[in-house]
Amino acid sequence: MQIGIVVLGHGSRAVVDEANEVLLELSNMIKANNGFQLLETAFMNPESGRPGLEEAVYKLIGSGAKKIIVAPVFISNGIHMQKDIPVMIEQLKAKYEVEIKCAAHMGADAKIAEIVSERIREVV
């Protein structure tokens, strides 16, 4: 079964598009490190000027994905994770008749703590 991955981030307004490049770079790393053939990046912020979740799902389905996993790049379990993303996923499942699952948010992970600690050490 062809599995498509959507790396989903918040995104910034188009006038600060360089901030959106970070999510694109992260997506490329995820794709390269895991060998995912079908991977798209999506942005929650409609002012980002970048593709949203529906555009990414549509593109993956067009590329042959039969199942889609949304991988949110969110640290906390805020309103996007609790409400917005689940509602969007349910709408997309009904519209495209495809299986879509959402991975958990990143949370207070030791790997994230180590990255923050490294950044602190860089300026000490």
PyMOL commands that set and color helices and strands:
alter all, ss='L'
color gray80, all
select helices_A, chain A and resi 14-16+18-34+46-48+53-62+79-96+110-123
alter helices_A, ss='H'
color red, helices_A
select strands_A, chain A and resi 3-9+38-43+67-72+99-102
alter strands_A, ss='S'
color yellow, strands_A
deselect
rebuild
show_as cartoon
